[in-house]
Amino acid sequence: MKILTFGEIMLRLKTPDHLRIVQTDGFEASYGGAESNVAVSLATLGDDAAFVTKLPKNPVGDAAFNELRRYGVDTSRILRGGPRLGIYYFEKGSDIRPTNVLYDRAGSALAEADASEFDWKALLDGVDIFFFSGVTPAISTSVEQAVRDALQYCHAHGITVICDLNYRAKMWSREKAQSVMKELMQYVDLCIANDEDFEATLGIHAFDGDMHTASTRLRPTARACRKFRSFTQIAAQLPASCAI
């Protein structure tokens, strides 16, 4: 079974020893992103996983490319070109101070890519499952269209689509996320989300406010899944499922 994930891999710069960005004079460098992490995890578990993105044709892009390859991810579908690799700075939380992420991804190779660059007939050849998250269409309007094109191709050719809603408030507003993701859900076979992402991205309430009593959360979660199934079936007559 072949799995293809679509998204952006970035240079991850982490401060050491729980330091703030303004405190450190050095960063620990690695590479990662929502969909690339999924591809790496699947490949590590022995699955046939491929990743599609666009990477700059320079040493930083080469390093990200090689990072995927060393974990066994199929990189043959990755596009090369564009101005730069996106970066995110990571501050690990400490005590009551939460973890913080600062994005520097505007103008990245993927963000600047045109939707027409992605030949989904070729990219999805032999693929059984297509995976994306809510991060990817938030990157740019052209990437949003590329996701839409991929999902329409998958729907027309019987390829299973899995989506992790994965809402990122630093990338787009709830209103924008809902306007895009509600429309894309008509092509999704399995939707994965936590309570907060489900509400932020689709506008469906699935959280009862009590994180300590899981049993009391079953009823609102079941209602949320029924509502999700209802509006996806109305849109496309698909037997969509959700997992919260």
C-alpha positions as CSV (number, residue, x, y, z in Angstrom):
1,M,0.0,0.0,0.0
2,K,1.5,3.3,-1.1
3,I,0.9,6.5,1.0
4,L,1.6,10.0,-0.2
5,T,1.7,13.0,2.1
6,F,1.7,16.6,0.8
7,G,3.0,19.6,2.7
8,E,6.0,21.7,3.7
9,I,9.2,20.6,5.4
10,M,11.1,23.4,7.1
11,L,14.3,24.1,8.9
12,R,13.6,23.8,12.6
13,L,15.8,26.0,14.8
14,K,15.4,25.1,18.5
15,T,16.8,27.1,21.4
16,P,18.8,24.9,23.8
17,D,18.1,24.4,27.5
18,H,14.6,26.0,27.5
19,L,16.0,29.4,26.6
20,R,14.0,32.1,24.9
21,I,15.0,33.2,21.4
22,V,16.2,36.6,22.8
23,Q,18.4,34.7,25.3
24,T,20.2,32.2,23.1
25,D,23.3,32.7,21.0
26,G,22.9,29.4,19.1
27,F,20.2,27.0,17.8
28,E,19.9,23.2,17.4
29,A,19.0,22.6,13.7
30,S,16.8,19.9,12.3
31,Y,14.1,19.5,9.7
32,G,10.4,18.8,10.1
33,G,6.8,19.6,9.2
34,A,3.4,18.1,9.8
35,E,3.1,15.9,6.7
36,S,6.8,15.2,6.4
37,N,6.8,13.9,10.0
38,V,3.9,11.6,9.1
39,A,5.8,10.3,6.1
40,V,8.9,9.7,8.2
41,S,6.9,7.9,10.9
42,L,5.2,5.6,8.4
43,A,8.5,4.8,6.6
44,T,10.1,4.0,10.0
45,L,7.3,1.6,10.7
46,G,7.9,-0.1,7.4
47,D,5.2,1.4,5.3
48,D,5.7,2.5,1.7
49,A,5.5,6.3,2.3
50,A,6.2,9.1,-0.2
51,F,6.3,12.9,0.4
52,V,5.6,15.6,-2.1
53,T,6.6,19.3,-1.6
54,K,8.8,21.8,-3.3
55,L,12.4,22.4,-2.1
56,P,14.9,25.0,-3.2
57,K,17.8,23.7,-5.2
58,N,20.5,24.8,-2.8
59,P,22.4,23.1,0.1
60,V,19.7,23.8,2.6
61,G,17.1,22.2,0.3
62,D,19.5,19.3,-0.3
63,A,19.8,18.8,3.5
64,A,16.0,18.6,4.0
65,F,15.8,16.2,1.0
66,N,18.5,14.0,2.5
67,E,16.9,14.0,5.9
68,L,13.8,12.4,4.4
69,R,15.8,9.9,2.4
70,R,17.7,8.7,5.4
71,Y,14.5,7.6,7.0
72,G,13.4,5.7,3.9
73,V,10.8,8.1,2.6
74,D,10.3,8.0,-1.2
75,T,11.5,11.5,-2.4
76,S,11.0,10.9,-6.1
77,R,8.0,13.1,-6.3
78,I,9.5,16.2,-4.7
79,L,9.8,19.3,-6.9
80,R,13.0,21.4,-6.8
81,G,13.3,25.1,-7.3
82,G,12.1,28.3,-5.7
83,P,13.7,30.9,-3.5
84,R,14.2,29.4,0.0
85,L,13.3,26.8,2.6
86,G,10.8,27.9,5.3
87,I,12.1,28.2,8.8
88,Y,10.4,27.9,12.2
89,Y,12.0,28.8,15.5
90,F,11.0,26.6,18.5
91,E,11.1,27.6,22.2
92,K,10.5,24.7,24.5
93,G,8.2,25.6,27.4
94,S,9.4,25.5,31.0
95,D,7.2,25.3,34.1
96,I,4.3,27.6,33.5
97,R,5.8,29.2,30.4
98,P,4.2,27.5,27.3
99,T,6.1,26.3,24.2
100,N,6.2,28.9,21.5
101,V,6.8,28.7,17.7
102,L,7.8,31.6,15.5
103,Y,7.3,31.1,11.7
104,D,9.6,32.5,9.0
105,R,8.0,30.8,6.1
106,A,6.7,33.6,3.8
107,G,8.1,33.4,0.3
108,S,9.2,29.7,0.7
109,A,9.7,27.5,-2.3
110,L,6.3,25.8,-1.6
111,A,4.5,29.0,-0.8
112,E,5.6,30.5,-4.1
113,A,4.8,27.4,-6.1
114,D,2.0,27.5,-8.7
115,A,-0.8,25.0,-8.4
116,S,-0.2,24.0,-12.0
117,E,3.3,22.7,-11.1
118,F,1.8,19.7,-9.4
119,D,0.9,17.1,-12.0
120,W,-1.4,15.0,-9.8
121,K,-1.9,12.3,-12.4
122,A,1.8,11.5,-12.2
123,L,2.3,12.3,-8.5
124,L,-0.6,10.1,-7.5
125,D,0.2,7.2,-9.8
126,G,0.2,4.0,-7.8
127,V,-0.9,5.8,-4.6
128,D,-3.6,4.2,-2.4
129,I,-3.8,6.8,0.4
130,F,-3.3,10.6,0.2
131,F,-2.7,12.5,3.5
132,F,-2.7,16.2,4.2
133,S,-3.3,18.4,7.2
134,G,-4.9,21.8,7.7
135,V,-1.4,23.4,7.7
136,T,-0.9,22.8,4.0
137,P,-3.8,24.8,2.4
138,A,-3.0,27.6,4.9
139,I,0.4,28.1,3.3
140,S,-0.8,30.2,0.3
141,T,-3.8,30.4,-2.1
142,S,-1.8,28.5,-4.8
143,V,-1.1,25.7,-2.4
144,E,-4.7,25.7,-1.3
145,Q,-5.7,25.2,-4.9
146,A,-3.0,22.4,-5.3
147,V,-4.6,20.6,-2.4
148,R,-8.1,21.0,-3.9
149,D,-6.8,19.7,-7.3
150,A,-5.2,16.7,-5.5
151,L,-8.4,15.9,-3.6
152,Q,-10.6,16.1,-6.7
153,Y,-8.2,13.7,-8.5
154,C,-8.3,11.3,-5.6
155,H,-12.1,11.4,-5.4
156,A,-12.3,10.7,-9.2
157,H,-9.9,7.8,-9.0
158,G,-10.8,6.0,-5.8
159,I,-7.8,7.1,-3.7
160,T,-8.5,7.3,0.0
161,V,-8.0,10.7,1.5
162,I,-7.1,11.3,5.1
163,C,-7.0,14.7,6.7
164,D,-5.6,15.9,10.1
165,L,-7.3,19.2,10.7
166,N,-4.3,20.5,12.6
167,Y,-5.4,24.2,13.0
168,R,-2.6,26.8,13.2
169,A,-3.9,30.2,14.4
170,K,-0.6,31.8,13.5
171,M,-1.2,30.9,9.8
172,W,-4.9,31.8,9.3
173,S,-8.0,32.9,11.1
174,R,-10.8,30.5,12.1
175,E,-13.1,32.2,9.6
176,K,-10.6,31.6,6.7
177,A,-9.9,28.1,7.9
178,Q,-13.6,27.2,8.0
179,S,-14.3,28.7,4.6
180,V,-11.6,26.5,3.0
181,M,-11.7,23.3,5.1
182,K,-15.5,22.9,5.1
183,E,-15.4,22.8,1.3
184,L,-12.4,20.4,1.2
185,M,-14.1,18.0,3.6
186,Q,-16.4,16.7,0.8
187,Y,-13.4,14.8,-0.5
188,V,-12.2,13.4,2.8
189,D,-12.7,9.8,3.8
190,L,-11.2,10.0,7.3
191,C,-10.8,13.2,9.3
192,I,-8.6,13.2,12.4
193,A,-8.8,16.1,14.9
194,N,-8.7,17.0,18.6
195,D,-11.7,18.8,20.1
196,E,-10.3,22.3,19.7
197,D,-9.2,21.9,16.1
198,F,-12.5,20.4,15.2
199,E,-14.3,23.5,16.4
200,A,-11.8,26.0,15.1
201,T,-11.5,24.5,11.6
202,L,-15.0,23.3,11.0
203,G,-17.1,25.3,13.4
204,I,-18.5,22.1,15.0
205,H,-18.6,22.1,18.8
206,A,-17.0,18.9,20.2
207,F,-15.7,20.0,23.6
208,D,-17.7,19.9,26.9
209,G,-15.1,22.0,28.8
210,D,-14.1,19.2,31.2
211,M,-10.7,17.6,30.3
212,H,-10.8,15.4,33.4
213,T,-13.9,13.3,32.8
214,A,-13.4,11.6,29.5
215,S,-16.7,9.6,29.8
216,T,-18.8,12.8,29.8
217,R,-17.2,13.9,26.6
218,L,-18.4,10.9,24.6
219,R,-21.8,12.4,23.9
220,P,-20.7,15.8,22.6
221,T,-18.0,14.1,20.5
222,A,-20.6,11.7,19.0
223,R,-22.8,14.6,18.2
224,A,-19.9,16.4,16.5
225,C,-19.1,13.3,14.4
226,R,-22.7,13.0,13.3
227,K,-22.8,16.7,12.2
228,F,-19.5,16.2,10.4
229,R,-20.8,13.1,8.6
230,S,-24.0,15.0,7.8
231,F,-22.5,18.0,6.0
232,T,-19.9,15.9,4.1
233,Q,-22.6,13.6,2.8
234,I,-24.8,16.5,1.8
235,A,-21.8,18.0,-0.1
236,A,-20.7,14.9,-1.9
237,Q,-22.6,11.8,-0.8
238,L,-19.4,10.4,0.8
239,P,-19.4,8.0,3.8
240,A,-17.0,10.2,5.6
241,S,-15.6,9.3,9.0
242,C,-14.1,11.3,11.8
243,A,-11.8,10.5,14.7
244,I,-11.5,12.9,17.6
